[in-house]
Amino acid sequence: MRGSHGLFFGVESRNSRRGVSISFISSRATLLSVLLLLACASIPASSAYSLTSSGIWPSLSGGDPSYYQGVNTREVRWGDPALATKSGLRYDGQTSGFSFGQDFCLGKLTHYNFPTYAGTAATGAKLKVTLKFNDLAVPDTSFYFDLRILETTNGYPCPEFQKSSTPCDDLVWWSNIEASQSFTLQNGEAYSLMIVGFSDSFPSGSPVNQFVTEEQKANVAYLIGRIIRCVPTTITVQPSDTSVCQGQDATLTVTGNGTGLTYQWYKGSTPLTDGGDISGATSSTLKIATAAPSDAGSYKVTISGACGSVTSNAAVLTVNALPTITRQPSDQTNLCEGSSASFSVTSSAATSYQWQVSTNGGASWDNINGATAATYVVSPVLGSIHNNNKYRALVSNSFCSIASDAATLTVVKPWITAHPANKTVCSGATAAFSASVTTSGSTSYRWQVSKDSGSTWSDIPGASSTSYSFTAKPEHNGNMYRIKVSRGSCTVYSSAATLTVDTAPQFTAHPASQVVCEGQVAAFTVALSSGTTSGQWQYRTGGTDTWTDIPGQTATTLYLYNVALSMNGYEYRYTATNSCGQVISNSASLNVNPVSIKIEGKNVSCIITPSIYRPSIGGRCNAQYQFTWMIDGSQVPSTFTNGSISVNWKDYGSGNHLIEMVVDSIDDQGSAHYLGQSEMKVTVIDIPGASIEFV
């Protein structure tokens, strides 16, 4: 693209990105003035010392080495150029003031970002920075840093770090910001060099850790350095012994502390390099992919830093052998529904088995509950469930597991995909059974019935489709029905469905008319055949045709307590209901007789003569009674079985006394119900001719 463009710096920290843009004009004269504006302060007033930096690029990595130029100089180039100019890097050192632990301007980095043909662009470069300390008794010291280069393809959409309107931007960053080299002062303190980041100016600018560069431009940034106290190299977490199964990935990890750390892993005394199954040979984590028995052994890592190196303890990698399967499960094909399928595996030194099933062609597998033997049997085989399922066994020894080959189960049609369901119908209604069948070609159907709970089955003449219906009768109750489906050599049977035939309720006993006295209990009772789901007692008064429900009275016995004389002539009946209909009992009448209650006996008595008092109940009452006697408010027991009492008046003395009698009727449940009461005033004298008064 043509026109003015921008130079960008980017940093990522906690999901935030920060950037600054500086105008860039392509003419050399204008470029010079811009670079002056970008000046990195050489000797800040507060600096205690000064140094002079210089640098070269000892090596490049990635791309096509045949296009490398300028290696071991301050400017390197690479790539097969698409627009006559190669991409490259340049480092320009300078003299700067510094203080220990403070940022200073180290030098200037230029990234020549020009398009190259695919496969020829470098992906990394090593920078060697040499520092000459102008006022310290320290020899010139070189420090090494690795720069990573992300050359985009210039194809849209561009990466998320894109900042300009040119073809896609590129990105450079340091993979190590602390050098592994150091220098020592006369007092014995060791120091190293750290690249803090990229900046557009110093000290006014803020360094960032990524440099976003525009396409087809020479992009300039200043490197900000810092002289840091060297931390001795130590190991805080040693690599630990690891055990894996053959074919699994093995990982060994170390945690180091220090300045400018580098790592080198060894197997025994042999240094490892990345390649094949090995990765991370020069990082804190070593990974061995798909470990083989030959990978077993002792591993250690040497950590080097600006202030020394240290070697870890040895960690032992154990690679356990897998179980050996000597016989794989075989496919089970062309099975009829309802038959059995058996899968078996044979393995030497196996300690356990777990069969698995896949219903999606082997994309995923699920354990089968309880299938933990060398043989697994599917029974009965169902086409809609098991057809084309795959089965395999996980075979385990004391350490490792291996999956057997997958075996496929295929079921030939017909399949019964929906079985007949149990039915409950009323006598005289239609009973209908049906089944769904998946089949092809010539297929025959025959419904069967069992009258002995499934022990034997008989074909039903004419029932030769996937459905069967008939008029239900009481004698069909409890019969079982199923369909037999035949095609070729396969005959399959559905599950059995049971028919329940209900009938409307039937009375086995109707209520009987009742004759009671007023105040007594009347009871009406019915008896019904089984199958009643609800019932209700009703009544009507004499001379009416309207029947009324008695609230809450749904049991088969109706109790009427303390009947009133006004209920004489009432009629009662019971309605019984189920899903097949309603029936009504015969009606029964209630005859209520009036009742009179009085006390018979002397209402005047000589004190020396015991007196007998008897209950007298008038009316046609068919009941048992219970009597409670009181004399002057105190209860006295009955003396005779007929409820009479004998009173010795000497116990009470002469004068006027009150006798009270309360009568309860006893129902057929043995419960007492108040019927009525009477009282008598008695005068007791101890001389002849005493007057008496009675009520």
C-alpha positions, 0 to 999 in steps of 0.5 A: 500500500502507498501513503503514510503509515504507522509504527506500533509497539504492543504489549499484552498484560492481563488481557489488555493491549497497549500501543503507541503510533509514530508517523513514518515517511519513507524518504531518507532525509525525513527518516533521519529527522524522525530518528532524531525525534526518537532519540534514546537519551544516552547519558541521563544526569542521574546515571552513576556509570557509563557503558558502550554497547555493540552487537552482532547476529551470530545465527538465524533459525527457520526458513531457508538458510540459503537466503541468509545474509550478514550472519555475525554482523550487525545486520542480517537478512533472509528470505526469497524477496517478493518485492526485491528487498529481503527482510532482516534485522539490524542492531546499533549500539550506543554509549549510555549512562546506567545505574545498577538496577535502573533502566537505560538505553541499550541500543536501537533495533531495526526490523526490515519487514518486507514480503518473502515467499512462503517457507523462506522467512526466518522465525528467530535470530540470536543477538550477541550484545557486548558491553564495554564498561567505561568507568568500571574495572570490568572486562568487556562482556557479551550477552546472548538473547533470542528474538522470535519473529512471527512473519504473517502470510499477508492474507486476510483476516490479519492477526488480532495484533494488527495495528496498521492499514497495510498488509498484515503486520508482523510481530517480534519479541524476546524469548529470554529477557535475562542473559545467561552470562554475567560479570563480576565486580571487584567486590565479588558481586555478580551482575547480568544484563536484562532487556526490559523491552522495546520503546519509541523513546527513553526515558519518556517512553514506557517499554513494552514486551512485543514489537508490532511492525508494519509490512514493507517498512524499516521499523525502528524501536529502542531496546531498554536494558537494565543491569541486574544483580545476579541470582545464584542458580538453584533448583526449588523442585526436583524432577520426580520418578514417573511411571507410564504405560507403553504408548502414553506420554511421559513428562518430567518437570523441574523448577529452577530459580536464578538469572537467565536460566537455560536448561539441558535434559539428559538421559543418563549422560547423553544430552537430549535434543528435540525431535521425534518423540522428544520435545522440551529438551532445553526447557523446564519440562521434558516431554516424551510422546508415546513412550516406548520400553526403550525410553525407560531409564534415568533422566536429569537436567542441568540448569545454567544461569548467569550465576552458575549451573546446577544439576538435578537429582536423577528421576527414573522413568518406568515404561510398563508393558501393555497386556497382550491380546492373543485372540480378538473378539469377532463380529457377530453378523446376521443374527435374528432378533431375540437370539444371543450374541457372544463376544470373547477376548483372550489375553495373557497376564490379564487381571481384569476386563471391562467391556465397552459399547459404541453406538456411533461407529466407534466415535465414543465408548461407554462402559457396560455395567457388570461386563467384567469377564473375558466373555460378554453375552448380549441377550436377547438381541434387539434390532432397534437397540443393538444393530450395528453396535460395536463392542470391545474389551479393555484388558488390564494388567497390574499397571496398564490397559489396552483396548481390543479390536472392535467387533460389530453386531448386526441384526437381520430384520424383522425387528419389533420396535414397539411392543403391545401394551397392557390393557384394562377395559370394561366387559363389552368394550373393545380390547385392541393390541398393536405392535410396530415392526421394522422389516423388509420383503415377505413377512408374516404375522400371527397373534397368540394368546396364553390363558395360563400366565405365559406357560403355553401359547396358542395362535389366534385364527385370523389375527394376522396383521400388526394389530388385533382387536376383539370384544372383551368378556369377563372370561378374557380377564388375565389373558396374555397376548403377543405377536409372532413375526416371521421372515425367512429363517427368523421368527421373533416374538413381542413381549406379552401384554396382559388384558384386565377386564373390569365389570360394573359393580354388583351388589351381593347384599342390599340394605335392610329396613331398620326399626328403632326408637328415637335416640337410638342408632340405626345402621344400614349395610351393603356388600359388593363385588370387587372393582368398586372405586367409589360409593355414596349413601343417599336418602329421601324423605317420605313422599318425595322422589328426590335422593340427596347425598349424605356428606362424607358417607361413602363406606358400605355401612351407614350409621345414624346416631340419635335418630329423631322421631322426625326421621320416621319413614326416611329411605336410604340407598347406596350408589357404587361406581367404577370405570365401567358404570354405576349401580344403585342398591335397593332402598331400605326404610327407617321406622322410628318409634317414640320412646318413654323413660321413667323410674318405677318404685316407691316415692315414699319409703320408711327409713328402715325398709330397703326400696327397689327402683326399676327402669321402665322404657316404653315403645317398640325398641330393639336395643340394648341399654346402659343405665346410670343411677344417681342419688342426690348427685352421687352415682350408685351402681345397678344392683340387678341385671335388668338395671334396677337398683336396691336402696337402703335409705338408712344410708341416706337418712330421712327427708327428701331425696332425688333419684336420677336415671340416664339411659344410653342405647348400645349399638352393634359396635358396642358404643353407647349413645344417649337415649334419655333420662328420668328422675323421681323425688323420694321422701324417706320417713322414720314415723308412720303417716309421713306425707310423700311427694313424687313427680 
